[in-house]
């Protein structure tokens, strides 16, 4: 066989069925494509007028008319744009994927901006065949002495083209809907799709029924505000004898003016300084059907090095159990593309609600997804930077309002810090923590206060450092941040902190376990400890190890025997607060391991968490009367009950008791109260 070299042949017979069936994922998208084509046709005509190559009529008003007929099973799209000659129909319609928009831009390159020219690929028109058995085009070009052209195709690869009868400049595309797609001859379905894809297209869009009778309204002439709406005056039929001349009112008949379905000048396209707070709120309600006012918003407005505009809203969340999934609508030249496209919108921003319009986005041929392009990364980074700048700016210049917003926006910011390192770097010092005194503070502020307090407490004390213990020295340099995960459960520890004028922050959200771990990794000078991880020096009286050694040994034996816990770790301290009998402490490492395994167990059908338990310590207060009673009555009749009671009381301040443990605690409490009542 001889060698042969050539080009692959693609015929319309092969590609046309693919285009009709597979080019677009959603069949209703054909409405977006045909209206977009109409917008482009109008944009081209306006640009020719601006360049002096065509003069628009003085009363010209750009519009796209969508008409439906359930009886005829048709749907038509009419624009008063540039129109097409027979040669142009042959070039742009009969040659699949020959883009008239691209051809126009190349022809007038340097003379006119390509802004708001929507088309690129020359395939949008063919989406009509997804829903139609037959499609016709009637067009009249703007050029002098042009003849109207009529084109029709029944969905195959053959077409008929002849001289048409259209007498106004522009194009009408008529779809003869197939039986499976008659929904698109229904007014409410059409309105729904147009509002979905075309709410902000740059040309007014009107929807009406074909051959519908004109609707009139009779009103008093003096109430007419717009004389353009007046169709005809009608005589006053009032009886002259029954009414005075001053009571007679001249009446007129007016047409009920149709309303455009879209807003051609969306709020995001305006300069931020020209927008009012009420306009931002009204836009939010309209686009997202959310009547809870947003907390605040960010208006994105960038022209270089790429064109990007948009508005991002921070919604109010009523509780941590409410869904915080947001919606970011992506537009290209005011044409809706999709919700939450992850390539251009950082994952954590999808908790927000907003719109982003970027004409420079590298879209695929169906305009439903992005092509893989490094340019998209730059856009994503820019959006992340603007959000971080807005939040940090609020914290620095409007701290009072920033604090009001914090409870609602904190899940978003924490999630953003976990997902995006650049965002985390910018927000590191502007993360707020609510403390046990109901104040909001940043980590730098919190630690500065603690340092000042420590300096004051130790100003008369000599600092002793064991230079040989490098590990201890390193640990001492880490600044401890105590936190609370449940203000009710850990109330006893909170009171102990308050008594000693100490502080702790509240971290009671599910995300906080992962969040503080990441904070420590990125800020090695910090060490987060839950409030029950240990007892601080300020809570206990200074005493030597030898002083409490014998007491600790005795109480350890008593409690291990009473509780049947041979490995129970018992410690004895002299609390400054004598009313507290016992507390439980659990090392931070052990508790975090338990929390992590608890999270994993949620998706594993339940897991025996006891296998990860342990390392908890029962700390007894040697200054408490109950502890002293147990110490002095080692073999007393009720010593075991008192030991169990002190242990359960300590545990209840640390975590909830199991059902069985709580039942035993209540039974034992009743028994002790009965003894006291005798």
C-alpha positions in Angstrom: 0.0 0.0 0.0 1.4 3.4 -1.0 1.8 6.2 1.6 -0.9 8.9 1.6 -1.1 12.2 3.4 -4.2 14.4 3.6 -6.7 16.2 5.8 -9.5 14.7 7.8 -12.9 15.4 6.3 -15.8 16.5 8.4 -19.2 16.6 6.7 -22.4 18.2 7.8 -24.0 14.8 7.8 -21.6 13.7 10.5 -21.5 16.8 12.7 -25.0 18.2 12.5 -26.7 15.4 14.6 -23.9 15.8 17.2 -24.5 19.5 17.4 -28.2 19.1 17.8 -28.0 16.5 20.5 -24.8 16.9 22.4 -23.6 20.5 22.1 -25.7 21.8 24.9 -26.5 20.0 28.2 -29.8 21.8 28.7 -32.4 22.1 25.9 -33.8 25.4 27.2 -30.5 27.0 26.5 -31.5 27.6 22.9 -33.5 30.6 24.1 -30.3 32.1 25.5 -28.4 31.5 22.3 -31.1 32.9 19.9 -31.6 36.0 22.1 -27.8 36.4 22.3 -27.6 36.4 18.5 -30.3 39.1 18.4 -28.3 41.2 20.9 -25.2 40.9 18.8 -27.1 41.9 15.6 -28.3 45.1 17.4 -24.9 45.8 18.9 -23.3 45.6 15.4 -25.9 48.0 14.0 -25.2 50.5 16.8 -21.5 50.3 16.2 -21.9 51.0 12.5 -23.9 54.0 13.5 -21.2 55.2 15.8 -18.6 54.8 13.0 -20.7 56.8 10.6 -21.3 53.8 8.3 -25.1 53.8 9.0 -27.5 56.3 10.4 -30.1 55.0 12.9 -33.6 56.5 12.7 -34.3 59.2 15.2 -37.0 57.1 16.9 -34.9 53.8 16.9 -35.4 51.7 20.0 -33.4 48.5 20.2 -35.5 45.5 21.2 -36.0 41.7 20.8 -39.5 40.4 20.5 -40.2 36.8 21.5 -43.6 35.6 20.3 -45.3 32.3 21.0 -48.3 30.5 19.5 -49.6 27.4 21.2 -52.1 26.9 18.4 -49.4 27.0 15.7 -46.8 25.3 17.9 -44.3 28.0 17.0 -41.9 30.3 18.7 -40.2 33.3 17.1 -37.4 35.7 17.9 -37.3 39.0 16.2 -34.6 41.7 16.5 -34.2 45.0 14.8 -30.5 44.7 14.3 -28.1 44.6 11.4 -30.0 41.9 9.4 -28.4 39.6 6.7 -28.1 39.6 3.0 -28.5 36.4 0.9 -24.7 36.1 0.8 -24.4 36.5 4.6 -27.0 33.9 5.3 -25.1 31.6 3.0 -21.9 32.4 4.8 -23.0 32.5 8.4 -25.9 30.0 8.5 -25.1 27.5 5.7 -21.5 27.1 6.9 -21.6 25.5 10.3 -19.3 27.1 13.0 -18.6 30.2 10.9 -19.0 33.0 13.4 -20.6 36.2 12.2 -19.6 37.9 15.5 -15.9 37.0 15.1 -16.0 38.0 11.4 -17.5 41.4 12.3 -14.8 42.1 15.0 -12.0 41.2 12.6 -13.5 43.3 9.8 -13.8 46.4 12.0 -10.7 45.8 14.2 -9.3 49.0 15.5 -12.5 50.9 14.7 -14.9 49.5 17.2 -14.7 47.9 20.6 -15.8 44.2 20.8 -17.5 44.8 24.2 -20.9 43.1 24.4 -20.4 41.1 21.2 -21.5 37.8 22.7 -21.0 35.3 20.0 -17.7 33.6 19.2 -18.2 30.1 17.8 -21.0 30.4 15.2 -22.9 27.5 16.7 -25.6 29.1 18.8 -28.2 29.3 16.0 -28.1 25.5 15.6 -29.4 25.0 19.2 -32.8 25.7 17.7 -32.9 22.3 16.2 -32.8 20.7 19.6 -36.5 21.6 20.0 -37.7 22.3 16.5 -38.6 20.1 13.5 -38.3 23.1 11.2 -36.6 26.5 11.5 -37.1 29.5 9.2 -35.1 32.8 9.0 -36.6 36.0 7.5 -34.0 38.8 7.3 -33.5 42.2 5.8 -30.0 43.8 5.8 -29.3 47.4 6.7 -27.4 47.9 3.5 -28.9 50.0 0.7 -31.1 48.3 -1.8 -30.8 45.0 0.0 -33.4 42.3 -0.7 -35.2 40.4 2.0 -34.1 36.7 2.3 -36.1 33.7 3.5 -34.3 30.5 4.7 -35.7 27.3 6.0 -34.5 23.9 7.1 -36.4 20.9 8.4 -33.6 19.6 10.7 -31.7 17.7 8.1 -28.7 18.8 6.1 -30.6 20.4 3.3 -32.0 23.9 3.2 -34.1 26.2 0.9 -33.3 29.9 0.5 -35.3 32.4 -1.5 -36.3 36.0 -1.7 -38.3 37.0 1.3 -41.0 39.5 2.2 -39.6 41.1 5.4 -39.9 44.9 5.1 -38.1 46.1 8.2 -34.3 45.8 9.0 -33.6 42.9 11.2 -34.1 39.2 11.5 -36.9 36.9 12.6 -36.2 33.3 13.5 -39.2 31.0 13.7 -39.1 27.6 15.3 -41.8 25.0 14.5 -41.6 23.0 17.8 -41.5 19.3 17.9 -44.1 17.4 20.0 -41.6 16.8 22.8 -40.9 20.5 23.3 -44.3 22.1 23.2 -43.6 23.5 26.7 -41.7 26.3 24.9 -45.0 27.7 23.5 -46.2 28.3 27.0 -45.9 31.8 28.3 -44.9 30.9 31.9 -42.3 28.5 30.8 -40.8 31.0 28.4 -40.8 33.7 31.0 -39.0 31.4 33.4 -36.2 30.5 31.0 -35.8 34.1 29.8 -35.5 35.3 33.4 -33.0 32.6 34.1 -30.6 33.2 31.2 -31.4 36.7 30.0 -32.3 38.9 33.0 -29.5 41.3 32.3 -28.8 41.1 28.6 -27.9 44.5 27.1 -31.1 44.7 24.8 -34.7 44.9 26.1 -36.5 41.7 25.6 -40.3 41.5 25.2 -42.6 38.5 25.4 -46.0 38.2 23.8 -48.5 35.9 22.2 -48.6 36.0 18.4 -51.4 38.0 16.9 -52.7 38.9 20.3 -55.3 41.7 20.4 -54.0 45.1 21.5 -55.0 45.8 25.1 -56.4 49.2 25.8 -57.2 51.1 28.9 -59.4 54.1 29.3 -58.3 56.8 31.8 -58.7 60.5 32.4 -56.5 62.5 30.1 -55.1 64.5 33.0 -53.8 61.3 34.5 -51.7 60.4 31.4 -48.0 60.9 32.3 -46.5 59.8 29.0 -48.2 61.2 25.9 -46.4 58.6 23.8 -48.8 56.0 25.1 -51.9 57.9 23.9 -53.6 56.1 21.0 -56.8 58.0 20.6 -59.1 60.4 22.5 -62.7 59.4 23.1 -65.6 61.7 23.7 -67.0 62.3 27.2 -70.4 60.8 27.3 -71.5 62.5 30.5 -74.9 64.1 30.5 -74.4 67.8 30.3 -77.6 68.4 32.3 -76.5 66.2 35.2 -72.9 67.4 35.6 -71.4 70.8 35.7 -68.7 71.7 33.2 -66.1 71.6 36.0 -67.0 67.9 36.8 -66.6 66.7 33.2 -63.3 65.1 32.4 -61.9 64.4 29.0 -61.0 60.7 28.7 -58.4 59.0 26.4 -57.8 55.4 25.4 -54.2 54.2 25.8 -52.3 51.1 25.1 -51.1 49.0 28.0 -47.4 49.3 27.5 -45.5 46.0 27.6 -42.7 45.7 30.1 -39.2 44.4 29.2 -38.4 41.2 31.0 -34.8 42.2 31.6 -32.7 44.9 33.2 -30.3 46.2 30.5 -28.2 48.1 33.0 -27.5 45.8 36.0 -26.2 47.2 39.2 -22.9 45.5 38.9 -22.1 47.4 35.7 -22.4 50.8 37.5 -19.7 52.6 39.4 -19.9 51.7 43.1 -20.0 55.4 44.1 -23.2 55.8 42.0 -25.0 52.9 43.9 -27.0 53.4 47.0 -27.5 50.9 49.9 -31.1 50.5 49.0 -30.2 49.7 45.4 -27.8 47.0 46.6 -30.5 45.5 48.8 -33.2 45.7 46.2 -30.9 43.9 43.7 -30.2 41.2 46.2 -33.9 40.6 46.8 -34.6 40.5 43.1 -31.8 38.1 42.0 -31.8 35.7 45.0 -35.4 35.9 46.2 -34.1 36.4 49.7 -35.9 38.9 51.8 -33.5 38.8 54.7 -31.2 41.8 54.3 -27.5 40.9 53.5 -25.0 41.9 56.1 -22.8 43.8 53.7 -21.4 43.4 50.1 -18.3 43.9 48.0 -18.6 45.6 44.6 -16.0 44.3 42.2 -15.0 46.7 39.5 -11.8 46.0 37.5 -10.8 47.0 33.9 -7.1 46.0 33.9 -5.4 43.5 33.3 -8.8 41.9 32.7 -12.4 43.1 32.7 -14.4 41.9 35.7 -17.3 43.4 37.5 -19.7 41.9 40.1 -21.2 42.1 43.6 -20.7 39.6 46.3 -23.1 39.6 49.2 -22.5 38.2 52.7 -25.9 36.7 53.7 -27.2 36.6 57.3 -27.3 33.1 58.8 -29.7 32.7 61.7 -28.1 29.6 63.2 -25.2 27.2 62.6 -27.8 24.6 61.6 -29.1 26.6 58.7 -27.7 25.9 55.3 -24.9 28.3 54.4 -24.7 27.1 50.8 -24.7 30.2 48.6 -25.0 31.0 44.9 -22.5 32.8 42.7 -24.0 33.5 39.3 -21.4 33.8 36.5 -22.1 36.0 33.5 -20.3 36.7 30.3 -21.2 40.1 28.8 -24.4 40.1 30.8 -25.3 36.6 29.6 -25.9 34.0 32.3 -23.5 31.1 32.1 -23.9 29.0 35.2 -24.0 29.0 39.0 -20.9 28.3 41.1 -18.3 27.5 38.4 -15.5 26.2 40.6 -12.7 27.1 38.2 -13.2 30.8 38.5 -14.9 31.1 41.9 -12.9 29.9 45.0 -14.6 27.1 46.8 -15.1 29.0 50.0 -16.7 31.9 48.2 -19.5 29.6 47.2 -20.9 30.2 50.7 -21.8 33.7 49.5 -24.4 35.0 47.1 -23.5 37.2 44.3 -22.9 37.8 40.6 -19.7 38.0 38.6 -19.5 39.3 35.0 -16.3 38.7 33.2 -16.3 39.1 29.3 -12.7 37.8 29.2 -13.6 34.3 30.4 -12.3 31.6 28.1 -15.6 29.7 27.6 -16.1 26.5 25.7 -18.2 26.3 22.6 -21.5 25.7 24.6 -20.7 28.7 26.9 -21.6 26.3 29.8 -18.1 25.8 31.2 -14.6 27.2 31.1 -11.7 26.1 29.1 -8.6 25.2 31.0 -6.7 28.4 31.0 -4.1 30.0 33.4 -6.0 33.3 33.0 -8.8 31.8 35.1 -6.4 31.4 38.0 -5.6 35.1 37.9 -9.3 35.9 38.0 -9.8 33.6 41.0 -6.8 35.1 42.8 -8.1 38.6 42.2 -11.5 37.8 43.6 -9.9 36.2 46.7 -7.8 39.3 47.3 -10.7 41.7 47.0 -12.7 39.8 49.5 -9.8 39.6 52.0 -9.1 43.3 51.5 -12.8 44.2 52.2 -12.9 42.1 55.4 -9.5 43.3 56.8 -10.5 46.9 55.9 -13.7 46.5 57.9 -11.8 45.2 60.9 -9.4 48.1 60.8 -11.7 51.0 60.0 -15.2 49.8 61.2 -14.5 47.4 64.0 -17.9 47.9 65.7 -19.9 46.7 62.6 -17.3 44.0 61.9 -18.0 42.6 65.4 -21.8 42.7 64.7 -21.3 40.7 61.5 -18.8 38.2 63.0 -21.1 35.5 64.2 -22.6 35.2 60.8 -19.5 35.5 58.7 -17.1 33.5 60.9 -17.9 30.1 59.3 -17.2 31.5 55.9 -13.9 33.1 57.0 -12.7 30.0 58.8 -13.7 27.8 55.9 -11.8 30.2 53.6 -8.7 30.0 55.7 -8.8 26.2 55.6 -9.3 26.1 51.8 -7.1 29.0 50.6 -3.7 29.8 51.9 -3.5 33.2 50.3 -6.8 34.2 51.9 -5.6 32.8 55.2 -2.4 34.8 55.1 -4.3 38.1 54.6 -6.9 37.3 57.3 -4.6 35.9 59.9 -4.6 39.0 62.2 -8.2 39.9 61.5 -10.0 36.8 62.7 -12.1 37.7 65.7 -12.6 35.5 68.8 -15.5 36.1 71.2 -14.2 35.7 74.7 -15.9 34.6 78.0 -16.4 38.2 78.9 -18.5 38.8 75.7 -15.9 40.9 74.0 -14.5 40.4 70.6 -10.8 40.3 70.1 -8.1 39.3 67.6 -5.3 37.0 68.5 -2.7 39.7 68.6 -5.0 41.8 70.8 -5.7 38.9 73.1 -2.1 37.9 73.5 -1.0 41.5 74.1 -3.4 41.7 77.0 -2.2 38.5 78.4 1.5 39.6 78.1 0.7 42.8 79.9 -1.1 41.0 82.7 1.8 38.5 83.0 4.3 41.3 83.1 2.4 43.0 85.9 2.0 39.8 87.9 5.7 38.9 87.7 7.3 42.3 87.9 8.6 41.6 91.4 9.5 38.0 90.7 12.8 36.7 89.4 12.6 34.7 86.2 14.3 31.3 86.5 15.1 29.4 83.3 16.7 26.0 83.1 19.0 26.4 80.1 19.5 22.7 79.8 15.9 21.9 79.2 15.5 23.1 75.6 12.1 21.4 75.1 10.7 23.1 78.2 12.1 26.4 77.2 10.6 26.1 73.7 7.2 25.2 75.2 7.3 28.2 77.5 7.8 30.5 74.6 4.6 29.4 73.0 1.7 31.7 73.9 -1.2 29.8 75.3 -4.7 30.6 74.1 -7.4 28.9 76.2 -10.8 28.2 74.5 -14.2 26.9 75.4 -16.3 24.6 73.2 -19.5 24.6 75.3 -20.2 27.5 77.6 -22.8 25.6 79.5 -21.0 22.3 79.9 -17.7 24.0 80.8 -19.3 26.6 83.1 -17.3 25.6 86.2 -14.0 26.1 84.4 -15.2 29.4 83.0 -16.0 30.6 86.5 -12.6 29.5 87.7 -11.0 31.6 84.9 -13.1 34.6 85.7 -12.2 34.4 89.4 -8.6 34.7 88.5 -9.2 37.5 85.9 -8.2 35.1 83.1 -9.6 34.9 79.7 -10.6 32.3 77.1 -12.1 32.4 73.7 -15.3 30.6 72.6 -14.8 28.1 69.8 -18.1 26.2 69.6 -18.5 25.5 65.8 -17.9 22.2 64.2 -15.2 23.7 61.9 -13.2 25.0 64.9 -11.3 21.8 65.6 -9.7 21.8 62.2 -9.4 25.6 62.2 -7.3 25.9 65.3 -5.0 23.1 64.2 -4.3 25.0 61.0 -3.8 28.2 63.0 -1.1 26.5 65.1 0.6 25.2 62.0 0.7 28.6 60.4 1.4 30.4 63.7 3.9 28.3 65.7 4.1 30.9 68.4 0.5 30.0 69.5 -0.7 27.0 71.5 -4.5 26.4 71.8 -5.6 24.6 74.9 -9.2 23.9 75.9 -10.1 25.4 79.2 -10.2 22.0 80.9 -6.8 20.9 79.5 -5.0 21.8 82.7 -5.1 24.0 85.8 -3.1 27.2 85.6 -0.7 28.4 88.3 -3.0 31.3 89.2 -5.8 28.9 90.2 -3.9 26.9 92.8 -1.9 27.7 95.9 1.9 27.2 95.7 2.9 24.0 97.4 5.8 21.6 97.2 5.5 18.1 95.6 6.6 16.5 98.8 3.8 18.3 100.7 1.0 16.6 98.8 2.8 13.3 97.9 1.3 11.2 100.7 -2.2 12.8 100.3 -2.1 12.0 96.6 -1.1 8.4 97.1 -3.9 7.9 99.7 -6.6 9.5 97.6 -5.5 7.6 94.5 -5.9 4.3 96.2 -9.4 5.3 97.7 -10.8 6.5 94.3 -9.4 3.7 92.2 -11.0 1.2 94.5 -14.3 3.0 94.8 -14.6 3.6 91.0 -13.1 0.3 90.0 -10.6 2.1 87.7 -7.2 0.7 88.3 -5.5 3.1 85.9 -7.2 6.3 87.0 -4.8 9.2 87.2 -5.5 11.1 90.4 -3.8 14.5 91.2 -4.2 16.6 94.3 -3.9 20.4 94.3 -4.8 23.2 96.7 -7.4 25.2 94.8 -7.7 28.9 95.7 -11.5 28.4 95.5 -12.3 26.0 98.4 -15.8 25.3 97.2 -14.7 23.3 94.2 -14.1 19.7 95.1 -12.9 18.1 91.9 -12.3 18.7 88.2 -11.3 16.6 85.2 -8.5 17.6 83.0 -7.7 16.0 79.6 -4.6 16.6 77.6 -5.2 18.7 74.5 -3.6 16.0 72.3 -5.9 13.3 73.6 -9.0 15.3 73.4 -8.3 16.4 69.8 -7.7 12.8 68.9 -11.1 11.9 70.4 -12.8 14.8 68.5 -11.2 13.7 65.2 -12.2 10.1 65.6 -15.7 11.2 66.6 -16.0 13.1 63.3 -14.8 10.1 61.4 -17.2 7.8 63.2 -20.2 9.8 61.9 -19.7 8.3 58.5 -18.7 4.8 59.7 -22.0 3.6 61.2 -20.9 4.4 64.7 -17.6 3.5 66.3 -16.6 2.5 69.8 -15.0 5.7 71.1 -13.8 4.1 74.3 -10.9 2.6 72.5 -9.6 6.2 72.0 -10.4 7.3 75.5 -8.0 7.8 78.5 -5.3 10.2 79.6 -7.9 12.1 81.7 -6.9 13.2 85.2 -9.1 13.6 88.2 -7.8 16.6 90.1 -8.9 16.8 93.7 -8.9 20.0 95.9 -7.1 19.4 99.1 -8.7 22.6 100.5 -12.2 21.2 100.0 -14.1 19.8 103.0 -15.6 16.8 101.1 -12.1 15.7 99.9 -10.9 16.0 103.5 -13.8 13.9 104.7 -12.9 11.2 102.2 -9.3 11.4 103.3 -10.2 11.0 106.9 -12.8 8.3 106.4 -11.0 5.9 104.1 -13.2 2.9 105.0 -16.4 4.8 105.9 -19.8 3.5 105.0 -20.5 6.2 102.4 -17.0 6.9 101.2 -17.5 5.0 98.0 -20.6 6.9 97.2 -18.9 10.2 97.9 -16.0 9.2 95.6 -18.3 8.3 92.8 -20.3 11.5 93.3 -17.2 13.7 93.1 -16.0 11.9 90.0 -19.4 12.3 88.3 -19.6 15.9 89.2 -16.2 16.6 87.8 -17.0 14.6 84.6 -20.3 16.5 84.1 -18.4 19.7 83.9 -16.2 18.1 81.2 -18.6 16.2 79.0 -22.1 14.7 79.2 -22.6 11.5 81.1 -24.0 8.4 79.4 -27.6 7.4 80.0 -26.5 4.7 82.4 -24.1 7.0 84.2 -26.7 9.7 84.6 -29.2 7.2 86.0 -26.7 6.0 88.6 -25.8 9.6 89.4 -29.4 10.6 90.0 -30.1 7.4 92.1 -26.9 8.1 94.2 -27.9 11.8 94.7 -31.3 10.8 96.0 -29.6 8.4 98.4 -27.2 11.1 99.7 -30.0 13.6 100.1 -32.0 11.0 102.1 -29.1 10.6 104.5 -28.9 14.3 105.1 -32.7 14.5 105.7 -32.5 11.9 108.6 
